[in-house]
Amino acid sequence: MNVPTMSEMMAQGKQPEVLFWVGCAGSFDDRAKKITKAFVKILNKAQVSFAVLGTEESCTGDPAKRAGNEFLFQMQAMTNIEVLNAYEIKKIVTACPHCFNTLKNEYPKLGGNYEVLHHTELIKSLIDEGKLTIEGGKYKGEKITFHDPCYLGRANDVYEAPRELIKKLEVELVEMKRCKSNGLCCGAGGAQMFKEPEKGTMDINVMRTNDAIKVQPTIIATGCPFCNTMMTDGVKATNKEDSIKVLDIAELIANTDDL
């Protein structure tokens, strides 16, 4: 796979059009790595000039901030901003809504001003500009429901880009009763991803998975690695692994026949 780093590009005197911010999940989680690879495949197919920070990338600080450790968040953010500004980064794309929200809305207050896109927004723009075409599809005729990530939807009002991409796959898009601005959190936000749930009658991710099961999809599409983990666990908990897959939108697009 062709994944240049910023330091390699700078050594060649080049400046990429966009920086791909991989994020902790996309770098270290085995399931999320597949999403990273799918997105890189799309970027290469569309001949987008991009680079990653590689070992120079650190956590955006989102989990620290959401868990209440503002001091640690600012330390992590300032370190990243120094690196980004040193490379004169203008445009960032990420497949993680948590990174997306933090880079877009929290970093400007600390001196990090960038144009930040979620990967579904960038993929949509590549299709609109004719740089990427989706023909045929492995998923033609499938019934897909989309789970809105909180930090993509309600926090940043991005609802249509992922849905428009799903519709291009010649599939049936079915909406859960709780969707868009009325969507239900998968339970991973606010740094809850990294702790066991409090006692209750039902885990929130199972409750959300049940919302999806009610519309009888063959695929639950997500646009967030955290949501992907929670919905996958929910599908396992409800014994639906044989009939329902959980896939990121980048994976759906990357798996079309044309790519």
TORFIVO-361702 format. One record per residue: residue in one letter; x negated, y, z negated of N, C-alpha, C in turn. Coordinates in steps of 0.02 Angstrom, whole numbers, plus 50000, padded with zeros to 5 digits. Each point is the difference from the previous one (the first is absolute). Layout:
<nodes>
aXYZXYZXYZ
...
</nodes>
This chain:
<nodes>
m499594994050000500415006050000499575006350000
n500225004950038499625006250005500245004949947
v499635000449944500185004649946499395004249981
p499905005750032499415004149984500095003749933
t499455001349967500025004149938499835007250018
m500195004549955499865007150011499255001250004
s499624996649957499275001150000499694997850066
e500254994450030499754997750065500175005150054
m500615002749997500225004950050499595006449995
m499885002249939499615006149989499294999250027
a499734994049990499324998650023499965000550077
q500574998650033500025000550073500235006950023
g500125004449952500225006850017500725000450022
k500404995149979500714999850020500465001749942
q500585002750016500515001449949500644996550023
p500254995149961500604996550021500625004549997
e500504998250039500625003850001500374999349934
v499944994049970500374998749938499604995449953
l500065001349936499694995549950500534995149976
f499864993650003500454994949973499824998849927
w500455002249956499904998949928500294993149983
v499574995349985500214993049992500374998949934
g499745003049946500324999149935499774993649965
c500134999749934499774994349960500324993450023
a500675000150010500354993950019499754997550068
g499965004650048499784998250067499284997750004
s499605001849950499304998049998499884993449963
f500384999049945499844994449955500524994549995
d500645001750011500524995049994500044995850064
d499954993449992499974995650059500615000850046
r500595000949970500605000850042499985006850036
a499815005249964500005006750029499455000850053
k499474996049996499475000350051500284998450069
k500514995750002500314998350065500355006150030
i500285004249956500325006250024499475004750028
t499445000549965499435004250022499774997750069
k499914993550008499764997350065500515001350055
a500654999349984500525001150050499995007350023
f499915004649953499995007150017499385001850042
v499434997149982499395001150039500094997450071
k500334994450007500144997250067500405005050042
i500505003249968500415004950034499595006250020
l499585002449953499585005850014499524998750058
n499714994050000499544998350054500364999350067
k500594997049998500404999050061500185006850030
a500175004949957500205006650024499395004650012
q499404997149990499375003650011499975006549958
v500214999549938499975005749954499295000449972
s499725005950001499345001149970500095000649924
f499794994849964500095000149927499384997249965
a499985001249935499464997249959500274999049929
v499644995949962500174999149929499415002449958
l500115001249937499455002149957499574994149977
g500294994050002499634994149978499875000349925
t499374998949980499844999949929500035006949968
e500075005250041500065006849972500725001649979
e500474995550018500705001149980500114997449930
s500355004049960500174998049932500765000549992
c500274997549945500725000549988500215007449999
t500585001550029500245006950001500135002749930
g500124995549953500165002149932500744999549985
d500394997650049500734999549990500194995949937
p499734993949992500204996149940499835003649935
a499415003349998499795003649939500495005749985
k500185003750051500455005749991500694997749977
r500274994950034500674997649984500034996849930
a499434997349978499984997049934499875005249945
g499885006350021499935005449952499295002349985
n499514997150037499315002049987499785005350051
e500215006249989499875005550046499255001450007
f499634999249945499275001250001499664995250049
l500164993649995499704995050045500215001450072
f500645001750010500245001650067499585005650031
q499915005449962499635005750028499284998350016
m499704995849958499314997750013499974996150066
q500474995350008500014996050061500155004350062
a500485004549992500205004350056499435004650022
m499675003149951499465004750017499424996450036
t499854994049979499484996050033500184998850073
n500634998050012500234998750068500015006350043
i500235005549970500045006350037499315002350022
e499504999249957499315001850018499764996150061
v500164993550000499804995750056500375002150064
l500665000949994500415001750059499805006850029
n499895004849955499815006750024499305000250030
a499564995849973499324999650027500024997450073
y500474995650014500084997350068500465004350043
e500245005549971500455004750035500614996450028
i500304995849959500604996250020500605004750005
k500374999350055500605004250010500644995949997
k499964993850025500604995950008499884993149970
i500474997849958499944993549966500634995850013
v499914993550012500574995550005499894994349951
t500544997749968499944994649952500624995550004
a499914993749985500574995250001500314999449930
c499755003949953500254999749931500365006549982
p500654999849986500375006149982499755003349936
h499704996049955499735002949938499405004450017
c499554997550043499435004150023500265005950040
f500494998750043500295005250043500275005849958
n500404998449950500315005149957499475003949961
t499514996549973499485003249959499555004550042
l499784997450057499565004050044500375006150027
k500644999150016500395005450031500235005349950
n500234997749941500335004649954499605001949938
e499514995849980499625001449939499315003050014
y499694997950056499325002250014499935007550018
p500515003150034499915007150017499875004449939
k500294998449943499905004049939499284999649976
l499644994950022499314999049978499495001650055
g500255002950055499545002050053499954995250058
g500454995150002500004995250056500595001050045
n499915003750054500565001650045499924996350067
y500444995250010499954995950060500704998850029
e500024998450064500634997750030500024992549985
v500524997849964500034993049978500614996750031
l499904994250031500544996350033500054993049971
h500614997549996500114992949984499904996150065
h499774993949996499844996350061500604999350047
t500624999749973500594999550044500095006450040
e499835005849970500055006350036499505000350058
l499394997749986499495000250053500174995250056
i500224993949983500184995150051500575002750044
k500495003149968500575003050038499745005350048
s499555004349976499745005350044499594997150058
l499654994549988499614996850054500474997350054
i500574997349979500504997450047500325005950038
d500195005249963500315005950030499555003350053
e499344999849986499525003150046499794995350057
g500264993949999499844995250053499334996649993
k499695000849941499344996849989500074992749979
l500614998249981500134993149976500684997950027
t500034994050028500644997550023500144993349966
i500634999149983500204993649969500474996650049
e499774994350025500424996250047500094993049974
g500614997650012500134993249977499954999849926
g499994994549972499924999849929500124993149973
k499574998549955500034993749965500644999749958
y500255006049982500565000349953500675001550033
k500034999650066500625001650036500594996049972
g500545003649984500604996749975500004998849925
e499445001549967499984999049927500435005349964
k500204998349940500395004749959499535002849948
i499865006550003499505003149956500335005449957
t499835000149936500215005449957499375003749975
f500055006549992499415003949979500095002549928
h499504998649959500005002449931499615006549998
d500335005549980499685006549997499525000649940
p499355001150012499555001349944500175006849969
c500015000449934500195006249965499575005950021
y499344998950004499555005650014499995002050074
l500314995950042500075001850070500685003550011
g500524996849973500675002650010500195005849955
r500194998449939500275005249957499495005449982
a499364998249997499495005049981499795004350060
n500054997350061499755003750058500485000250059
d500604997449990500535000650050499834996750068
v499604994849999499854996350062500444993750001
y500535000450038500474994350005500054997250070
e499955004450051500154998050068499424996750038
a499385002249987499434997150038499974992449995
p500034997149940499984992649997500594996750034
r500595003149993500604996950031499975000350076
e499745005550027499955000650073499524994850028
l499474998649962499534994850023500324993149999
i500394998649949500344993549996500484999250059
k500375005450016500494999650055499674998650067
k499365002050008499654998850063499824992750010
l500084996049949499814992950004500564995550026
e500555003150023500574996250026500284995249948
v500095002749940500264996049945500645003349973
e500324996649954500595003049968499785002949933
l500055006649993499825003349938500625000549956
v499974996849942500575000249954499795003749936
e500425004549978499845004049941500284996949936
m499605000249947500244997949935500495005349975
k500444998049954500485004849973499645005949969
r499464998549962499595005349971499415001250046
c500035005450039499455001350047499895007650007
k499465001750034499815007050011499975003849933
s500345005849995499955004049938500334996549941
n500404994950013500324996249947499664993349988
g499384999350027499644993649995499824998349927
l499864993749989499814997749933499254998350001
c499655002449949499284998749993499874992549993
c499454997650029499824992949994499714998449931
g499835005449963499744998949932499255000949993
a499645001750054499275000549996499755007149990
g500425005050013499795007049995499865002149928
g499705006049994499865002649933499504995949961
a499544996650037499484995749971500284993749968
q500654998650013500314993849973499724993850034
m499705001050059499714994450037499504996049958
f499685003549953499434997049965500164997649930
k500644999149985500194997549934500594995350005
e500094996049949500584995549999500635004049986
p500584998050027500625003849987500234999249928
e500365005249976500304999549934500564994750002
k500204997749942500524994949997500675003050023
g500384996050036500665002050024500354994050028
t500565001150033500384994350026499754997850069
m499695004750037499754998450067499435004650019
d499474997250030499455004250025500265004450056
i499755006250003500255004850049499874997750072
n499434996750012499854997750068500484994550023
v500234995949952500494994850017500675003350015
m500175005149962500625003750012499995003150070
r499435002950018499945003150066500014994850056
t499684994349988500004994650049500724997550011
n500384999749946500704998050006500405004850045
d499835006549996500325004950044499884998050073
a499384997950014499814998150068500354993550021
i500004995149955500304993550015500745000750020
k500335004849969500725001050015500145001650073
v499535003250035500115001650071499724994650046
q499774994549971499784994050035499485001250056
p499435003249982499485001150050499564993950008
t499644999750056499474994950006499335003049981
i499975006850002499395003649981500175006149957
i499625000949946500045006249961499385004050021
a500125005850031499445004250022499845005049945
t499355001349991499785004949950499495004750033
g499865005549965499505004750024499515001749945
c499914995349953499595001249941499734993449974
p499344999649985499724993749975500284998049932
f500165004949957500294998449935500704996950009
c500415003350042500674997450014499964993050029
n499504999050044499914993550032499904994549948
t499575001549951499874995249946500634998649959
m500355005349982500594999349957500574996350035
m500095001650064500544996750038499814992750015
t499364998750013499774993150011500124995849937
d499835002949942500124996549937500754998949988
g500405005050021500724999449993500294994450043
v499734999450061500224994750046499814993149970
k499414999749970499794993649968500454998449941
a500155005149959500414999049940500704997850017
t500255001950059500684998150020500004993950047
n499414996850007499934994050041500235001050072
k499815005750029500205001450069499405000150048
e499434997349977499395000350040500064996850069
d500434994850005500074996650064500415003950050
s500425004549976500465003550046499865007550008
i499625003049954499865007250004499265001449996
k499745003950049499305002249999499985007349977
v499455001949969499895007149982499395002450039
l500125005050044499465002550043499985007650002
d499405002750003499925007250008500165001950073
i500225006150009500175002350068499414999550047
a499395001449974499404999450043499924992850025
e500174995249957499954992950021500514998450054
l500615002749992500534998850050499785002750068
i499725006050000499785003250062499404996450030
a499524998249957499384996850024500134993050028
n500554996949979500144993250022500444999750063
t500165005850029500384999850063499564997350055
d500324997350051499644996650054499485004550033
d500185006450007499575004650037499335001349965
l500014999549932499395001349963499624993549988
</nodes>
